[in-house]
Amino acid sequence: MSAAFKELPLDLARSLGFLSRLPVPARYFEGHDGSMGRTARAFPLAGLVIAAPSAALLGLLPHRPETALLLALLALGLSTLLSGALHEDGLADSADGLFGGRDREHALTIMKDSRIGAYGVIALILSFGLRTAALAALLASAAPLLAPLTLLAAASLSRAFMVWHWQTLSPARPGGTAAAVGQPSIASRNLALVMGAALALLLSRLTPAPPLAVLVAFAVSAFAALLFARKVRRTIGGHTGDTIGATQQITETAFLCALAVVL
């Protein structure tokens, strides 16, 4: 095993410390300068860990058609709690800035504002509503593991797209949070994408979901990432911490909804 892969558990621990509220021992950060150039490659694995309790909730609790919405919302609420609403905050700020800003500087100013506007509220409602409805539809299927495994697949793949967005676009604010921790290397981006896609396909193959349906969901999620990156580039010229988080929400929603629709 190469030295790079031997350090993957270390990168996973640091990724969890960056992406979640899960307790990570301080020893994993000793001597670390905070750079995410290599660490970001473990984001898809971190997504699995963060979503695992929610997936267990969906898989272990008994459910009926009339309780599917409730269980789906509880699962998403748990994931949000474990992530500290990091990605939801990014989605809301991005929506306010990208759609409410008059120009680049105004958009960036709005995104730094801690207050939430109408676009941010609407984006959060749609994110939770669409993902809850999609998970509820998957729970209503005859396959008991379809919803929990799909949630894990979406969590992993969406965090791989975060790395892609982060690496592909230049920083919109040289002094911003995302710029301060560096940019993922091309090797980290490629490994994250391969890992996210492989984990999503593997987890999906453990369910009765047809391979074509999984590929369609994957394609829709990738297309959503491309469209959002294009909007970000044209509006503010590059990524911010908010747009990185928004990428996770957008691509996870796209994957879940597409799979629920095509099945």
BELSUL-V209163 format. One record per residue. N is the residue number from 1. RES is the residue in three letters. OMEGA is omega in whole degrees, 0 to 359 (NA if undefined). NEAR is the number of other ideal C-beta (glycine too) atoms within 10 Angstrom. Layout:
BEGIN
((N & RES & OMEGA & NEAR) (N & RES & OMEGA & NEAR))
END
This chain:
BEGIN
((1 & MET & 182 & 6) (2 & SER & 180 & 7) (3 & ALA & 181 & 6) (4 & ALA & 181 & 13) (5 & PHE & 175 & 10) (6 & LYS & 181 & 9) (7 & GLU & 179 & 15) (8 & LEU & 176 & 18) (9 & PRO & 177 & 12) (10 & LEU & 178 & 16) (11 & ASP & 177 & 22) (12 & LEU & 179 & 21) (13 & ALA & 179 & 20) (14 & ARG & 177 & 23) (15 & SER & 178 & 27) (16 & LEU & 177 & 22) (17 & GLY & 181 & 19) (18 & PHE & 189 & 18) (19 & LEU & 188 & 24) (20 & SER & 174 & 19) (21 & ARG & 179 & 14) (22 & LEU & 181 & 15) (23 & PRO & 179 & 8) (24 & VAL & 181 & 16) (25 & PRO & 184 & 9) (26 & ALA & 184 & 8) (27 & ARG & 180 & 9) (28 & TYR & 182 & 15) (29 & PHE & 179 & 15) (30 & GLU & 180 & 7) (31 & GLY & 181 & 5) (32 & HIS & 183 & 11) (33 & ASP & 179 & 8) (34 & GLY & 181 & 11) (35 & SER & 180 & 15) (36 & MET & 183 & 22) (37 & GLY & 179 & 15) (38 & ARG & 186 & 19) (39 & THR & 185 & 25) (40 & ALA & 180 & 32) (41 & ARG & 181 & 28) (42 & ALA & 181 & 28) (43 & PHE & 179 & 29) (44 & PRO & 177 & 29) (45 & LEU & 177 & 22) (46 & ALA & 177 & 26) (47 & GLY & 177 & 32) (48 & LEU & 182 & 19) (49 & VAL & 182 & 20) (50 & ILE & 182 & 26) (51 & ALA & 185 & 27) (52 & ALA & 178 & 16) (53 & PRO & 178 & 15) (54 & SER & 178 & 25) (55 & ALA & 178 & 23) (56 & ALA & 178 & 14) (57 & LEU & 180 & 18) (58 & LEU & 185 & 28) (59 & GLY & 187 & 18) (60 & LEU & 181 & 10) (61 & LEU & 177 & 12) (62 & PRO & 180 & 7) (63 & HIS & 176 & 18) (64 & ARG & 180 & 10) (65 & PRO & 183 & 9) (66 & GLU & 178 & 7) (67 & THR & 184 & 14) (68 & ALA & 180 & 21) (69 & LEU & 180 & 16) (70 & LEU & 181 & 14) (71 & LEU & 179 & 21) (72 & ALA & 180 & 28) (73 & LEU & 176 & 17) (74 & LEU & 180 & 16) (75 & ALA & 179 & 27) (76 & LEU & 177 & 21) (77 & GLY & 179 & 14) (78 & LEU & 178 & 18) (79 & SER & 179 & 25) (80 & THR & 178 & 17) (81 & LEU & 183 & 13) (82 & LEU & 179 & 20) (83 & SER & 183 & 22) (84 & GLY & 182 & 13) (85 & ALA & 182 & 16) (86 & LEU & 183 & 19) (87 & HIS & 177 & 26) (88 & GLU & 177 & 22) (89 & ASP & 178 & 20) (90 & GLY & 179 & 22) (91 & LEU & 182 & 25) (92 & ALA & 181 & 25) (93 & ASP & 179 & 27) (94 & SER & 180 & 31) (95 & ALA & 179 & 26) (96 & ASP & 184 & 24) (97 & GLY & 186 & 29) (98 & LEU & 183 & 22) (99 & PHE & 181 & 17) (100 & GLY & 182 & 15) (101 & GLY & 179 & 18) (102 & ARG & 180 & 9) (103 & ASP & 184 & 10) (104 & ARG & 183 & 15) (105 & GLU & 178 & 10) (106 & HIS & 178 & 13) (107 & ALA & 180 & 22) (108 & LEU & 177 & 19) (109 & THR & 179 & 13) (110 & ILE & 183 & 22) (111 & MET & 177 & 26) (112 & LYS & 182 & 12) (113 & ASP & 182 & 11) (114 & SER & 180 & 6) (115 & ARG & 181 & 8) (116 & ILE & 180 & 15) (117 & GLY & 184 & 17) (118 & ALA & 181 & 11) (119 & TYR & 178 & 19) (120 & GLY & 178 & 23) (121 & VAL & 181 & 13) (122 & ILE & 180 & 14) (123 & ALA & 179 & 24) (124 & LEU & 178 & 18) (125 & ILE & 180 & 10) (126 & LEU & 181 & 14) (127 & SER & 180 & 22) (128 & PHE & 182 & 18) (129 & GLY & 182 & 12) (130 & LEU & 180 & 16) (131 & ARG & 178 & 24) (132 & THR & 180 & 21) (133 & ALA & 180 & 17) (134 & ALA & 179 & 25) (135 & LEU & 178 & 28) (136 & ALA & 178 & 21) (137 & ALA & 178 & 20) (138 & LEU & 177 & 24) (139 & LEU & 182 & 25) (140 & ALA & 179 & 16) (141 & SER & 182 & 17) (142 & ALA & 183 & 6) (143 & ALA & 186 & 15) (144 & PRO & 183 & 15) (145 & LEU & 185 & 15) (146 & LEU & 183 & 25) (147 & ALA & 181 & 28) (148 & PRO & 180 & 24) (149 & LEU & 176 & 23) (150 & THR & 177 & 30) (151 & LEU & 177 & 29) (152 & LEU & 180 & 27) (153 & ALA & 180 & 34) (154 & ALA & 180 & 30) (155 & ALA & 180 & 29) (156 & SER & 183 & 29) (157 & LEU & 182 & 32) (158 & SER & 179 & 29) (159 & ARG & 170 & 30) (160 & ALA & 177 & 31) (161 & PHE & 173 & 29) (162 & MET & 181 & 29) (163 & VAL & 178 & 30) (164 & TRP & 180 & 23) (165 & HIS & 182 & 25) (166 & TRP & 184 & 26) (167 & GLN & 186 & 21) (168 & THR & 182 & 18) (169 & LEU & 174 & 22) (170 & SER & 180 & 12) (171 & PRO & 177 & 19) (172 & ALA & 179 & 24) (173 & ARG & 181 & 18) (174 & PRO & 181 & 9) (175 & GLY & 182 & 7) (176 & GLY & 182 & 18) (177 & THR & 182 & 12) (178 & ALA & 179 & 21) (179 & ALA & 184 & 17) (180 & ALA & 182 & 14) (181 & VAL & 177 & 18) (182 & GLY & 183 & 17) (183 & GLN & 179 & 21) (184 & PRO & 177 & 26) (185 & SER & 178 & 17) (186 & ILE & 179 & 10) (187 & ALA & 178 & 13) (188 & SER & 178 & 23) (189 & ARG & 182 & 20) (190 & ASN & 180 & 15) (191 & LEU & 178 & 22) (192 & ALA & 180 & 28) (193 & LEU & 179 & 19) (194 & VAL & 181 & 13) (195 & MET & 180 & 23) (196 & GLY & 180 & 30) (197 & ALA & 181 & 17) (198 & ALA & 179 & 14) (199 & LEU & 179 & 20) (200 & ALA & 181 & 27) (201 & LEU & 180 & 15) (202 & LEU & 181 & 13) (203 & LEU & 180 & 24) (204 & SER & 180 & 26) (205 & ARG & 178 & 13) (206 & LEU & 178 & 13) (207 & THR & 178 & 22) (208 & PRO & 179 & 13) (209 & ALA & 179 & 22) (210 & PRO & 180 & 12) (211 & PRO & 180 & 10) (212 & LEU & 179 & 9) (213 & ALA & 179 & 18) (214 & VAL & 179 & 23) (215 & LEU & 177 & 13) (216 & VAL & 179 & 16) (217 & ALA & 177 & 27) (218 & PHE & 181 & 22) (219 & ALA & 179 & 13) (220 & VAL & 179 & 18) (221 & SER & 179 & 28) (222 & ALA & 179 & 18) (223 & PHE & 177 & 13) (224 & ALA & 178 & 21) (225 & ALA & 179 & 23) (226 & LEU & 180 & 14) (227 & LEU & 181 & 12) (228 & PHE & 179 & 21) (229 & ALA & 178 & 18) (230 & ARG & 178 & 11) (231 & LYS & 180 & 14) (232 & VAL & 181 & 26) (233 & ARG & 183 & 16) (234 & ARG & 185 & 10) (235 & THR & 184 & 19) (236 & ILE & 173 & 25) (237 & GLY & 180 & 15) (238 & GLY & 185 & 19) (239 & HIS & 167 & 27) (240 & THR & 175 & 27) (241 & GLY & 179 & 23) (242 & ASP & 182 & 28) (243 & THR & 176 & 30) (244 & ILE & 178 & 25) (245 & GLY & 179 & 25) (246 & ALA & 178 & 29) (247 & THR & 178 & 30) (248 & GLN & 182 & 28) (249 & GLN & 184 & 26) (250 & ILE & 184 & 24) (251 & THR & 175 & 28) (252 & GLU & 178 & 30) (253 & THR & 181 & 22) (254 & ALA & 181 & 27) (255 & PHE & 182 & 31) (256 & LEU & 182 & 29) (257 & CYS & 181 & 21) (258 & ALA & 180 & 21) (259 & LEU & 179 & 26) (260 & ALA & 182 & 24) (261 & VAL & 187 & 13) (262 & VAL & 180 & 15) (263 & LEU & NA & 19))
END
